[in-house]
């Protein structure tokens, strides 16, 4: 019976080791999540959810176990030496669901058409614009920038935008 097991890999070798297992015909899973961006970065960096570990679906009474255990990059499997500890299938499905949801949230624009935004970087940094729409899944958006009393469409990366700061108090009204 095929079950999921956790393998400890060499440092920063999760993906390469997972590829090696896949080439050997072993079902494997390395959950990859978008990493937190540093200030000024415009590209999304992906990192393993569990650095140094991967999941492998194995049948211990077959050659799968021997091929996985001897694969380059595998240090050991979690559990007893002769019999690793199996994971429940629903745990792997829950991890897959979480990873898929995180990726979907990354692609979803945080702005609605017509929202006021401020450009943070580039030649128009500090200027307000109107969010017009999402152009691609890679993060390109169109905003309308008011220049010389007309709105000009500008395409930028969504990470260059932020919500304008709202005053903490209301403006006094003259009576």
MDAnalysis code that builds the backbone (N, CA, C; Angstrom):
import MDAnalysis as mda
import numpy as np

u = mda.Universe.empty(525, n_residues=175, atom_resindex=np.repeat(np.arange(175), 3), trajectory=True)
u.add_TopologyAttr("name", ["N", "CA", "C"] * 175)
u.add_TopologyAttr("resid", np.arange(1, 176))
u.add_TopologyAttr("resname", ["UNK", "UNK", "UNK", "UNK", "UNK", "UNK", "UNK", "UNK", "UNK", "UNK", "UNK", "UNK", "UNK", "UNK", "UNK", "UNK", "UNK", "UNK", "UNK", "UNK", "UNK", "UNK", "UNK", "UNK", "UNK", "UNK", "UNK", "UNK", "UNK", "UNK", "UNK", "UNK", "UNK", "UNK", "UNK", "UNK", "UNK", "UNK", "UNK", "UNK", "UNK", "UNK", "UNK", "UNK", "UNK", "UNK", "UNK", "UNK", "UNK", "UNK", "UNK", "UNK", "UNK", "UNK", "UNK", "UNK", "UNK", "UNK", "UNK", "UNK", "UNK", "UNK", "UNK", "UNK", "UNK", "UNK", "UNK", "UNK", "UNK", "UNK", "UNK", "UNK", "UNK", "UNK", "UNK", "UNK", "UNK", "UNK", "UNK", "UNK", "UNK", "UNK", "UNK", "UNK", "UNK", "UNK", "UNK", "UNK", "UNK", "UNK", "UNK", "UNK", "UNK", "UNK", "UNK", "UNK", "UNK", "UNK", "UNK", "UNK", "UNK", "UNK", "UNK", "UNK", "UNK", "UNK", "UNK", "UNK", "UNK", "UNK", "UNK", "UNK", "UNK", "UNK", "UNK", "UNK", "UNK", "UNK", "UNK", "UNK", "UNK", "UNK", "UNK", "UNK", "UNK", "UNK", "UNK", "UNK", "UNK", "UNK", "UNK", "UNK", "UNK", "UNK", "UNK", "UNK", "UNK", "UNK", "UNK", "UNK", "UNK", "UNK", "UNK", "UNK", "UNK", "UNK", "UNK", "UNK", "UNK", "UNK", "UNK", "UNK", "UNK", "UNK", "UNK", "UNK", "UNK", "UNK", "UNK", "UNK", "UNK", "UNK", "UNK", "UNK", "UNK", "UNK", "UNK", "UNK", "UNK", "UNK", "UNK", "UNK", "UNK", "UNK", "UNK"])
u.atoms.positions = np.array([
    [0.831, -1.182, 0.000],
    [0.000, 0.000, 0.000],
    [0.879, 1.252, 0.000],
    [0.577, 2.173, -0.891],
    [1.337, 3.412, -1.049],
    [0.940, 4.413, 0.032],
    [1.951, 4.978, 0.725],
    [1.739, 5.970, 1.791],
    [2.723, 7.111, 1.605],
    [2.427, 8.235, 2.233],
    [3.306, 9.403, 2.177],
    [4.282, 9.375, 3.349],
    [5.552, 9.697, 3.060],
    [6.608, 9.746, 4.061],
    [7.388, 11.044, 3.892],
    [8.076, 11.453, 4.971],
    [8.879, 12.676, 4.939],
    [10.346, 12.291, 4.820],
    [11.014, 12.914, 3.832],
    [12.447, 12.679, 3.640],
    [13.214, 13.948, 3.980],
    [14.285, 13.800, 4.723],
    [15.199, 14.909, 5.005],
    [16.176, 14.963, 3.846],
    [16.327, 16.165, 3.261],
    [17.241, 16.319, 2.130],
    [18.469, 17.107, 2.552],
    [19.427, 17.134, 1.678],
    [20.579, 17.984, 1.921],
    [20.123, 19.433, 1.832],
    [20.885, 20.343, 2.413],
    [20.524, 21.755, 2.487],
    [20.302, 22.327, 1.089],
    [19.152, 22.988, 0.906],
    [18.765, 23.649, -0.346],
    [18.764, 22.712, -1.552],
    [18.478, 21.461, -1.323],
    [18.457, 20.481, -2.420],
    [17.084, 19.832, -2.558],
    [16.041, 20.440, -1.979],
    [14.710, 19.836, -1.988],
    [14.190, 19.609, -3.403],
    [14.266, 20.638, -4.248],
    [13.705, 20.554, -5.591],
    [14.519, 19.595, -6.460],
    [15.842, 19.691, -6.392],
    [16.690, 18.794, -7.183],
    [16.491, 17.341, -6.758],
    [16.368, 17.113, -5.468],
    [16.146, 15.753, -4.977],
    [14.764, 15.260, -5.389],
    [13.759, 16.131, -5.324],
    [12.422, 15.761, -5.779],
    [12.407, 15.398, -7.248],
    [13.156, 16.138, -8.056],
    [13.267, 15.823, -9.487],
    [13.922, 14.471, -9.687],
    [14.932, 14.176, -8.905],
    [15.613, 12.881, -8.992],
    [14.641, 11.739, -8.655],
    [13.835, 11.932, -7.607],
    [12.859, 10.900, -7.245],
    [11.832, 10.717, -8.363],
    [11.380, 11.826, -8.963],
    [10.404, 11.746, -10.050],
    [10.996, 10.990, -11.242],
    [12.277, 11.195, -11.525],
    [12.931, 10.467, -12.616],
    [13.004, 8.977, -12.329],
    [12.999, 8.628, -11.070],
    [13.017, 7.215, -10.677],
    [11.598, 6.636, -10.592],
    [10.598, 7.443, -10.952],
    [9.216, 6.967, -10.964],
    [8.522, 7.031, -9.619],
    [9.048, 7.822, -8.697],
    [8.471, 7.927, -7.357],
    [7.683, 9.222, -7.262],
    [6.447, 9.129, -6.813],
    [5.603, 10.309, -6.635],
    [6.141, 11.091, -5.446],
    [6.440, 12.365, -5.671],
    [7.016, 13.205, -4.618],
    [6.320, 14.549, -4.633],
    [6.463, 15.286, -3.544],
    [5.845, 16.604, -3.426],
    [6.738, 17.500, -2.589],
    [7.134, 18.640, -3.186],
    [7.904, 19.667, -2.481],
    [7.031, 20.921, -2.486],
    [6.368, 21.241, -1.375],
    [5.522, 22.438, -1.354],
    [6.362, 23.715, -1.454],
    [6.062, 24.515, -2.475],
    [6.781, 25.761, -2.730],
    [5.811, 26.921, -2.528],
    [6.239, 27.908, -1.741],
    [5.395, 29.075, -1.438],
    [6.129, 30.349, -1.853],
    [5.358, 31.387, -2.188],
    [5.998, 32.678, -2.442],
    [6.635, 33.208, -1.161],
    [7.865, 33.646, -1.264],
    [8.569, 34.175, -0.090],
    [8.208, 35.638, 0.096],
    [8.441, 36.151, 1.265],
    [8.206, 37.561, 1.552],
    [9.209, 38.388, 0.751],
    [8.696, 39.394, 0.067],
    [9.558, 40.256, -0.751],
    [10.293, 41.262, 0.123],
    [11.516, 41.540, -0.291],
    [12.273, 42.592, 0.380],
    [11.959, 43.910, -0.301],
    [12.188, 44.979, 0.379],
    [11.927, 46.310, -0.167],
    [12.708, 46.509, -1.465],
    [12.015, 46.924, -2.505],
    [12.653, 47.188, -3.781],
    [12.650, 46.023, -4.748],
    [12.321, 44.815, -4.317],
    [12.269, 43.665, -5.217],
    [10.950, 43.667, -5.964],
    [11.027, 43.371, -7.245],
    [9.824, 43.374, -8.065],
    [9.483, 41.999, -8.605],
    [10.274, 40.996, -8.301],
    [9.979, 39.650, -8.756],
    [9.611, 38.785, -7.553],
    [8.792, 37.794, -7.816],
    [8.386, 36.891, -6.756],
    [9.411, 35.770, -6.630],
    [9.853, 35.514, -5.429],
    [10.800, 34.453, -5.141],
    [10.026, 33.342, -4.433],
    [10.253, 32.109, -4.837],
    [9.573, 30.978, -4.222],
    [10.569, 30.186, -3.391],
    [10.104, 29.743, -2.226],
    [10.937, 28.958, -1.315],
    [10.148, 27.749, -0.843],
    [10.841, 26.678, -0.459],
    [10.135, 25.518, 0.083],
    [9.416, 25.883, 1.386],
    [8.213, 25.357, 1.544],
    [7.449, 25.581, 2.771],
    [8.164, 24.932, 3.958],
    [8.775, 23.769, 3.714],
    [9.527, 23.048, 4.746],
    [10.966, 22.897, 4.252],
    [11.828, 23.888, 4.499],
    [13.203, 23.803, 4.003],
    [13.908, 22.548, 4.507],
    [14.528, 21.836, 3.581],
    [15.277, 20.633, 3.943],
    [14.446, 19.367, 3.967],
    [13.163, 19.440, 3.553],
    [12.307, 18.254, 3.588],
    [11.477, 18.160, 2.314],
    [11.089, 16.943, 1.962],
    [10.137, 16.716, 0.892],
    [9.271, 15.519, 1.275],
    [8.174, 15.348, 0.552],
    [7.266, 14.239, 0.791],
    [7.388, 13.253, -0.365],
    [7.391, 11.969, -0.055],
    [7.469, 10.931, -1.081],
    [6.394, 9.891, -0.814],
    [5.721, 9.488, -1.876],
    [4.697, 8.446, -1.783],
    [5.360, 7.119, -2.147],
    [5.452, 6.245, -1.160],
    [6.202, 4.993, -1.333],
    [5.399, 3.783, -0.906],
    [5.799, 2.665, -1.475],
    [5.313, 1.364, -1.017],
    [6.535, 0.676, -0.415],
    [6.543, 0.480, 0.893],
    [7.741, -0.023, 1.568],
    [8.122, -1.442, 1.173],
    [7.152, -2.217, 0.704],
    [7.438, -3.608, 0.338],
    [7.856, -3.738, -1.127],
    [8.269, -2.642, -1.745],
    [8.668, -2.687, -3.155],
    [10.035, -2.042, -3.328],
    [10.452, -1.923, -4.588],
    [11.732, -1.277, -4.884],
    [11.693, 0.224, -4.649],
    [10.498, 0.794, -4.515],
    [10.369, 2.236, -4.262],
    [11.194, 2.658, -3.053],
    [11.080, 1.909, -2.008],
    [11.757, 2.251, -0.750],
    [13.269, 2.272, -0.953],
    [13.818, 1.280, -1.614],
    [15.259, 1.211, -1.850],
    [15.706, 2.342, -2.784],
    [14.935, 2.600, -3.856],
    [15.301, 3.668, -4.796],
    [15.234, 5.042, -4.137],
    [14.235, 5.264, -3.304],
    [14.099, 6.561, -2.636],
    [15.184, 6.755, -1.586],
    [15.424, 5.741, -0.804],
    [16.409, 5.825, 0.275],
    [17.819, 6.060, -0.256],
    [18.109, 5.526, -1.449],
    [19.454, 5.654, -2.004],
    [19.586, 6.792, -3.016],
    [18.540, 7.594, -3.183],
    [18.586, 8.699, -4.148],
    [19.568, 9.769, -3.691],
    [20.325, 10.342, -4.641],
    [21.228, 11.439, -4.266],
    [20.436, 12.598, -3.666],
    [20.923, 13.143, -2.576],
    [20.260, 14.262, -1.915],
    [19.414, 13.860, -0.727],
    [19.049, 12.574, -0.606],
    [18.248, 12.101, 0.533],
    [19.206, 11.779, 1.681],
    [19.010, 12.433, 2.818],
    [19.828, 12.142, 3.998],
    [19.221, 10.956, 4.749],
    [17.903, 11.039, 5.041],
    [17.209, 9.968, 5.736],
    [15.700, 10.231, 5.674],
    [14.915, 9.250, 6.079],
    [13.474, 9.406, 6.209],
    [13.129, 9.501, 7.685],
    [12.141, 10.325, 8.015],
    [11.739, 10.485, 9.410],
    [11.051, 9.234, 9.918],
    [11.382, 8.846, 11.132],
    [10.804, 7.660, 11.747],
    [11.911, 6.706, 12.168],
    [11.534, 5.450, 12.385],
    [12.520, 4.435, 12.743],
    [13.398, 4.136, 11.534],
    [14.614, 3.648, 11.780],
    [15.568, 3.424, 10.695],
    [15.066, 2.419, 9.665],
    [14.471, 1.330, 10.112],
    [14.026, 0.308, 9.171],
    [12.594, 0.537, 8.680],
    [11.839, 1.394, 9.346],
    [10.458, 1.655, 8.928],
    [10.110, 3.112, 9.210],
    [10.105, 3.950, 8.175],
    [9.767, 5.361, 8.401],
    [8.306, 5.510, 8.810],
    [7.991, 6.640, 9.401],
    [6.631, 6.909, 9.870],
    [5.794, 7.473, 8.725],
    [4.657, 6.828, 8.475],
    [3.754, 7.259, 7.398],
    [2.909, 8.443, 7.865],
    [2.563, 9.304, 6.909],
    [1.701, 10.459, 7.178],
    [0.291, 10.170, 6.682],
    [-0.716, 10.763, 7.296],
    [-2.075, 10.603, 6.781],
    [-2.217, 11.319, 5.426],
    [-2.956, 10.720, 4.495],
    [-3.149, 11.304, 3.166],
    [-3.804, 12.671, 3.247],
    [-4.714, 12.858, 4.205],
    [-5.405, 14.149, 4.291],
    [-4.467, 15.283, 4.718],
    [-3.351, 14.970, 5.367],
    [-2.372, 15.990, 5.721],
    [-1.722, 16.545, 4.453],
    [-1.352, 15.683, 3.530],
    [-0.748, 16.123, 2.275],
    [-1.747, 16.951, 1.484],
    [-3.007, 16.524, 1.452],
    [-4.041, 17.284, 0.738],
    [-4.250, 18.656, 1.375],
    [-4.187, 18.746, 2.689],
    [-4.330, 20.033, 3.379],
    [-3.166, 20.961, 3.047],
    [-1.960, 20.421, 2.971],
    [-0.787, 21.224, 2.608],
    [-0.929, 21.718, 1.170],
    [-1.335, 20.827, 0.261],
    [-1.540, 21.231, -1.147],
    [-2.585, 22.344, -1.240],
    [-3.662, 22.222, -0.477],
    [-4.718, 23.233, -0.495],
    [-4.172, 24.577, -0.023],
    [-3.398, 24.565, 1.050],
    [-2.831, 25.809, 1.592],
    [-1.891, 26.472, 0.589],
    [-1.041, 25.693, -0.055],
    [-0.099, 26.227, -1.035],
    [-0.851, 26.816, -2.229],
    [-1.851, 26.090, -2.723],
    [-2.635, 26.582, -3.865],
    [-3.370, 27.871, -3.513],
    [-3.922, 27.947, -2.311],
    [-4.638, 29.144, -1.874],
    [-3.690, 30.339, -1.759],
    [-2.483, 30.120, -1.241],
    [-1.503, 31.202, -1.120],
    [-1.095, 31.737, -2.480],
    [-0.915, 30.847, -3.434],
    [-0.551, 31.289, -4.779],
    [-1.693, 32.063, -5.425],
    [-2.919, 31.628, -5.201],
    [-4.074, 32.341, -5.765],
    [-4.191, 33.733, -5.157],
    [-3.944, 33.858, -3.850],
    [-4.009, 35.166, -3.195],
    [-2.915, 36.088, -3.701],
    [-1.754, 35.526, -4.055],
    [-0.667, 36.338, -4.581],
    [-1.059, 36.932, -5.931],
    [-1.761, 36.164, -6.748],
    [-2.149, 36.633, -8.077],
    [-3.335, 37.581, -8.050],
    [-4.135, 37.545, -7.013],
    [-5.333, 38.375, -6.944],
    [-4.946, 39.824, -6.655],
    [-5.431, 40.762, -7.452],
    [-5.084, 42.149, -7.175],
    [-5.763, 42.623, -5.895],
    [-5.059, 43.375, -5.069],
    [-5.671, 43.853, -3.830],
    [-6.530, 45.085, -4.060],
    [-6.593, 45.573, -5.294],
    [-7.313, 46.794, -5.604],
    [-8.499, 46.501, -6.522],
    [-9.490, 47.364, -6.446],
    [-10.654, 47.296, -7.324],
    [-10.551, 48.425, -8.339],
    [-11.173, 48.248, -9.491],
    [-11.193, 49.302, -10.496],
    [-11.776, 50.575, -9.889],
    [-11.057, 51.675, -10.061],
    [-11.496, 52.957, -9.528],
    [-10.849, 53.335, -8.207],
    [-10.142, 52.408, -7.550],
    [-9.472, 52.719, -6.279],
    [-8.337, 53.722, -6.501],
    [-8.155, 54.588, -5.542],
    [-7.017, 55.514, -5.560],
    [-5.796, 54.763, -5.032],
    [-4.656, 54.902, -5.720],
    [-3.400, 54.272, -5.316],
    [-2.283, 55.288, -5.421],
    [-1.155, 54.973, -4.790],
    [0.033, 55.822, -4.867],
    [1.163, 54.969, -5.435],
    [1.889, 55.512, -6.400],
    [3.066, 54.839, -6.952],
    [4.225, 55.047, -5.986],
    [4.895, 53.959, -5.610],
    [5.984, 54.044, -4.637],
    [7.360, 54.135, -5.261],
    [7.537, 53.602, -6.476],
    [8.867, 53.534, -7.100],
    [8.801, 54.096, -8.511],
    [9.963, 54.361, -9.091],
    [10.038, 54.785, -10.475],
    [9.928, 56.288, -10.643],
    [9.825, 56.733, -11.886],
    [9.810, 58.168, -12.147],
    [8.569, 58.886, -11.621],
    [7.489, 58.134, -11.365],
    [6.259, 58.750, -10.868],
    [6.049, 58.505, -9.370],
    [7.104, 58.157, -8.648],
    [6.997, 57.849, -7.224],
    [6.368, 59.008, -6.469],
    [5.398, 58.679, -5.616],
    [4.732, 59.665, -4.797],
    [3.463, 60.234, -5.420],
    [3.227, 59.968, -6.698],
    [2.032, 60.487, -7.357],
    [0.852, 59.546, -7.163],
    [-0.339, 60.134, -7.039],
    [-1.564, 59.335, -6.933],
    [-2.059, 58.996, -8.319],
    [-2.724, 57.837, -8.411],
    [-3.301, 57.372, -9.669],
    [-4.599, 56.648, -9.359],
    [-5.311, 56.260, -10.404],
    [-6.548, 55.486, -10.264],
    [-6.281, 54.100, -10.827],
    [-6.557, 53.061, -10.029],
    [-6.358, 51.679, -10.467],
    [-7.379, 51.362, -11.549],
    [-6.883, 50.905, -12.730],
    [-7.798, 50.594, -13.829],
    [-8.029, 49.103, -13.986],
    [-6.985, 48.292, -13.870],
    [-7.214, 46.856, -14.025],
    [-5.942, 46.035, -14.020],
    [-6.172, 44.743, -13.952],
    [-5.132, 43.721, -13.894],
    [-4.803, 43.305, -15.318],
    [-3.529, 43.270, -15.702],
    [-3.135, 42.920, -17.064],
    [-2.620, 41.498, -17.205],
    [-1.930, 40.988, -16.182],
    [-1.364, 39.644, -16.291],
    [-1.242, 39.012, -14.921],
    [-1.086, 37.694, -14.938],
    [-0.916, 36.959, -13.687],
    [0.462, 37.205, -13.079],
    [1.387, 37.740, -13.880],
    [2.732, 37.975, -13.359],
    [2.828, 39.250, -12.532],
    [1.738, 40.047, -12.482],
    [1.736, 41.213, -11.608],
    [1.657, 42.557, -12.310],
    [1.426, 42.584, -13.611],
    [1.309, 43.852, -14.328],
    [-0.105, 44.389, -14.186],
    [-0.208, 45.693, -13.883],
    [-1.505, 46.358, -13.754],
    [-1.462, 47.662, -14.542],
    [-2.646, 48.194, -14.819],
    [-2.745, 49.494, -15.482],
    [-3.364, 50.467, -14.496],
    [-2.721, 51.629, -14.382],
    [-3.254, 52.710, -13.570],
    [-3.397, 53.938, -14.456],
    [-4.288, 54.821, -14.057],
    [-4.484, 56.082, -14.776],
    [-3.841, 57.182, -13.964],
    [-2.829, 57.801, -14.529],
    [-2.058, 58.837, -13.868],
    [-2.494, 60.177, -14.446],
    [-2.828, 61.122, -13.592],
    [-3.262, 62.423, -14.086],
    [-2.046, 63.302, -14.326],
    [-1.817, 63.592, -15.617],
    [-0.685, 64.423, -16.029],
    [-1.230, 65.501, -16.960],
    [-0.935, 66.722, -16.677],
    [-1.351, 67.872, -17.478],
    [-2.864, 67.825, -17.722],
    [-3.614, 67.657, -16.693],
    [-5.077, 67.686, -16.682],
    [-5.733, 66.635, -17.566],
    [-5.070, 65.501, -17.743],
    [-5.711, 64.370, -18.413],
    [-5.161, 63.076, -17.834],
    [-5.960, 62.019, -17.922],
    [-5.543, 60.734, -17.363],
    [-4.805, 59.924, -18.428],
    [-3.585, 59.523, -18.089],
    [-2.732, 58.764, -18.993],
    [-2.583, 57.349, -18.434],
    [-2.874, 56.300, -19.260],
    [-2.691, 54.935, -18.768],
    [-1.206, 54.585, -18.666],
    [-0.834, 53.996, -17.536],
    [0.549, 53.589, -17.293],
    [0.516, 52.148, -16.796],
    [1.386, 51.300, -17.345],
    [1.487, 49.908, -16.905],
    [2.645, 49.770, -15.938],
    [2.369, 49.202, -14.761],
    [3.389, 49.035, -13.726],
    [3.207, 47.681, -13.061],
    [4.183, 47.310, -12.247],
    [4.077, 46.112, -11.426],
    [3.208, 46.440, -10.217],
    [2.327, 45.517, -9.832],
    [1.419, 45.760, -8.710],
    [2.177, 46.042, -7.415],
    [3.411, 45.548, -7.297],
    [4.189, 45.774, -6.083],
    [4.695, 47.213, -5.981],
    [4.537, 48.000, -7.050],
    [4.939, 49.408, -7.020],
    [3.837, 50.286, -6.437],
    [2.666, 49.695, -6.151],
    [1.524, 50.466, -5.674],
    [1.307, 50.281, -4.185],
    [0.654, 51.268, -3.584],
    [0.194, 51.142, -2.203],
    [-1.078, 51.965, -2.065],
    [-1.818, 51.696, -1.006],
    [-3.018, 52.470, -0.706],
    [-2.577, 53.848, -0.222],
    [-3.282, 54.922, -0.608],
    [-2.922, 56.236, -0.062],
    [-3.235, 56.294, 1.419],
    [-2.435, 57.045, 2.156],
    [-2.674, 57.192, 3.595],
    [-3.868, 58.106, 3.800],
    [-4.744, 57.707, 4.676],
    [-5.941, 58.489, 4.985],
    [-5.669, 59.307, 6.234],
    [-6.179, 60.532, 6.306],
    [-5.994, 61.308, 7.535],
    [-6.722, 60.638, 8.695],
    [-6.153, 60.744, 9.881],
    [-6.736, 60.098, 11.054],
    [-7.916, 60.884, 11.609],
    [-8.085, 62.113, 11.188],
    [-9.178, 62.925, 11.684],
    [-9.855, 63.584, 10.492],
    [-11.082, 64.000, 10.680],
    [-11.830, 64.655, 9.605],
    [-11.444, 66.127, 9.549],
    [-11.498, 66.673, 8.344],
    [-11.221, 68.091, 8.145],
    [-12.331, 68.904, 8.828],
    [-11.984, 69.989, 9.507],
    [-13.034, 70.812, 10.122],
    [-13.879, 71.481, 9.031],
    [-15.152, 71.557, 9.275],
    [-16.070, 72.159, 8.323],
    [-16.389, 73.567, 8.798],
    [-16.251, 74.541, 7.879],
    [-16.562, 75.933, 8.239],
    [-18.073, 76.080, 8.360],
    [-18.502, 76.774, 9.383],
    [-19.939, 76.950, 9.627],
    [-20.409, 78.294, 9.146],
])
